[in-house]
Amino acid sequence: MSPDDRRTAIVDAALVVMQRRGIAATTVRDVAAEMGTSSGLVHHYYASMDDLLADAFERAAGDDLRATSAALTAPAPVDRLAQFLASYSRGDSETMQLWLDAWADAVRRPALQRPSRRLNEQWHALLVDLIRGGVADGSMTCDDPNASAWRLLSMLDGLALQEVAHRGAISPADADVWACRAAELELGLDRGRLTS
């Protein structure tokens, strides 16, 4: 394998282990075992386990961001917002579990905090752009798109946390309806506009 292919294989193995065991419990030995190789090979490409965890998390979470961005195809901002909300509903996603792990570990692992924060800010920027587009075309009302985007993202993340950490406490369908209604209230949209 080329060095790039080897690094990709290491990140692939790390993701499998992270999704099975969680970020905090993933070790170099686990990753090497997943690959059927030695810990020394992993260390050759990654001097720090935290750097490997950060790269693996960034790939998985970045893939979700790219998928959501690609899903925003509607011409009208309000319809793109509906697409954003539908795409963001990740209660069953393995990536949402990785986000929860990353948030929990980010305080103690700066290498993990960097991609977590960067990707969170990119999600925020995407939503701010959607809101500004809606304000510009008159379909939404919002005095502070920056603050509204943070409130909506925090609510979406909180609902996803409940779905992942407390399966069955709330239904995915209820979470979707509540998220849409919160966005409608936040942005001055008619009731049902985001779910119709």
N, C-alpha and C positions, 0 to 999 in steps of 0.2 A: 504494500500500500504506500501511496505517497504520504508525506507528512500531513497534508490537508485531509486526505481520506482517513488517516488514522485518527486525527483529532475529531473528525465527524463521527467516527465509530465509537470513540470514547464518550462523546456527548450523547450519542444515541443510547449507549449502555447506561450512562448516568441517568438519563430520563426514565428509562424502564425501572431502575432501582428507586429513583425518587418517587415515582408514582406508586410503587408498591410499598415502600417503607417510610416515605416522607423525607423531606429535605434534611432535617436534623439527624436522622438515623442512617443516612447514606454515607458509606465509607469507601475509601479507595479499594479496600479488599473486596467489597460488594461489587463495585464497578468492574474490577479485574475479573472476578468470578463470572459475572454476566457476560463478559467478552471471551472467557476461556483463556485468559492470559495472566501475566504476573502483575503484581502491584507496581513493580519497577517500571513497566512499560507506561502505565498511567502517570507515574511520577516523572517520567522522561518528558512527557508532553505537558503536564500540569504540575508546576512546582507547589501549588497550593490547592487543597481540596476546595476551599472557598471559591477560588477562581473557576474551577470546573463546575461547581454547583451554580455559580452565577451565569456561566456560558450556557449551561443546559436550561436553566430557568428562562434566560433571555430568549433562547430560541423558541421554546414552547409558548411563552407569553407573547413574544413578537409575532409568531404565526397567527395567533388569535387577533391581534391588532390589524395585521395585514388582511386577514379574512374579512373583518368588519369593514375596513376601509374599502375593500373591493366590492362589498355588498351594497354600498351606498350609490345606487345607480339612478334613483328617481330624479327627475328634473327639479321638482319643487322641494325646498328646504324642509317643509313639514313632513313630506313623505320620506325624505332621507332620514329625518329624526325617527320616524316609525321604524324604518329599516335598521337604524342604529340600535334602538331599544330591543327589537326582535333578535338581532345578532348578539347583543350583549348578555342576553339571558343565558347564563352558563351554569345553572345549578347542577346539571349532570356532568359537567365537563371536568375531566381530570386536570385541566389547566387551572380551573378555579381552586382546586385543592392545592395546587402548587403555589398559587397566589396567596392563599391563607398561610401556608407554610413560610413563604418568603416574607410576608409581613411580620410573622411571629419571630423569625430569625434575623430580620434586617437590623434590628437594634444592636445585635452582638456580632454581626458579620457585615462589615462595610462593603466587602466585595459583592455581596448579595444586595445590599441596600442600593447601590448605584444603579443597576439595571431595573430594580423594582421602582425606584423613584422616577427614573428616566421614562420607563414605559407608562407609568401612571400619568406622568405629565403629558405624554403623547396622546393617551386616551382623552385627557382633559382638553388638550388643544383641538382634537378632532370634534369634540362636542361643542366647544366654544365656537368653532367655525360654523357648525350647523345652526347654532342659535343666532349668530350674527347674520347669517344668510336669511333666516326667518324674520329677523327684525328689519333687515334691509328691504325685503319684499312685502313687509306689512302683515305677514301671516302670524307673527309672534310678537308679544310685547315683553320687553325685558330691559331693566335699567342697568343691570350688571351681569353680562353674559359669563364673565369669569366666575363670579360667586354662584350663579345659577348652575353652571356646569359642575362645580365642586359639590354642591348640594345634591344634584341628581346622581352623580357618580357614587357619592357616599351612600345614598339610599339604595342604588343598584347593587353595590358591593355588600351592603348589609343584608339585603334580601337573598343574594347568592350565598352568603355565609350561612344564613338560616337553612337554606335548602341543602347545602353540603354537610354542615356540621350537625344539623338536627333533622335528618330526613323524616319527612312526614309531618313536621310541625306546621309547615305551610305548603300548599300545593304550588307547583310551577305555574299553573294557570292563574291562581290568585296573585302570585308574585308578578306575573306579566301585566295583569289588569291594574294592580296597585302602582307599578312603575309607570305605566302609561298615564294613569290618572294624576299621579304626582307631577309628571312632565306637563300635562295639560294645565294644571293649576299654576305651576311655576311660570309657564310661558304664555298664559292668557289664551289658551286654545279651548274651543268648545268641547264639552264632555263627549267622549267617544271618538273624537277626531283621530286619535292615534291608534285606536283599535278597530276602526271601521274598515 
